[in-house]
Amino acid sequence: MIEQFKIREMSEAKEEALSPHAVRSRLSKGRERYEEPCPVRIAFQRDRDRIIHSKSFRRLKHKTQVFIAPPGDHYVTRLTHTLEVSQIARTIARALNLNEDLTEAVALGHDLGHTPFGHVGEDVLDELYEEGFRHNEQSLRVVDLLEKDGKGLNLTWEVRDGIKNHSKSGVAVLGKDWGTVNSLEGEVVKISDTIGWINHDIGDAIRAGILSEGDLPSEASRVLGKSHSQRINSMVCDIIEQSWDVRVCDIIEERPAIKMSPEVLAAANILRDFLFERVYNPNSIREETEKAREVVRSLYHYFNKHEDKMPQEYRLHRDTTERRVVDYIAGMTDQYAMRMAEEL
């Protein structure tokens, strides 16, 4: 039997060398439903694997990041965004001696509940659904309830917390209403998410002809660099340097923070504001945006009148019709939503 080799126990023992502020898997607050530990994988590795093998994770490859139904093959999708965030977050976590397995699991699961058509779809569902819609809350609902025909993935408390609290609600980077996650690993994912979309959305906007490299604010380019890789490297290295207490200090009574230097933070927010003004403004992609809005609206109204037309798996749990319809639409890919709207 493989248990005799105590592989999981050896991995858990290695975690004792992590920062005193890192989360140890053996000290996890656990799962909602108890399960026997895996003989090979620590709890967070098990969560990572469950996320990767989920249907919601596979569907991310056909969900929009910013540009809806882009003409080329190199635009960012929700899946490539997730993988980029995971890579950035793991680099920071490793450098700060945090739990890389927890970081990776949170990163891979953070956008599972995102709608088709990016934040356009999220905004429409938020308008239509009386209780409101937030993709981070939906991501938690996916892993808790919707996956595995209503059984959920039964993830650990720490991964679920990181997924739920990763969203920034449209605020400035590390701003007043940034919010907190209950683990430093979750905070790393939260800021890595921002690093990811700021930089790859610039690349997509240039690819789409909306921007050129010369359009980027000169002050941000001076601080962060002029290329995609330079900007990411500048932000990542700055976070590691500014957050070094996470790694080396075991006498801080209060938890240290994941942070940026004032200069790099200001440059990051300059780029963020620039993207909202020049790229995310619906005027730049008005035709695609309005079509996406109409698709989501039509699906919402149709299935609220014809709930029996939804797949059986979305009618298993005890909720209102509106809630089940929101679950169904949020789980759709861009292609499926457009095809379904045309058929109806």
Buried (B, 14 or more C-beta within 10 A) or exposed (E): EEEEEEBBBEBBEEBEEBBEBBBBBBEBEEBEEEEEBBBEBBBBBBBBBBBEEBEBBEBBEBBBBBBBEBEEEEBBBBBBBBBBBBBBBBBBBEBBBBBBBBBBBBBBBBBBBBBBBBBBBBBBBBEBBEEEBBBBBBBBBBBBBBBBEEEBBBBBBBBBBBBBBBBBEEEBBBBEEBBEBBBBBBBBBBBBBBBBBBBBBBBBBBBBEBBEEEEBBEEBBEBBBEEBEEBBBBBBBBBBEBBEBBBEEEEEEEBBEBBBEEEBBBBBBBBBBBBEEBBBEEEBBEEBBEBBBEBBBBBBEBBBEEBEEBEEBBBBBEBEEBBBBBBBBBBBBBEBBBEBBEEE
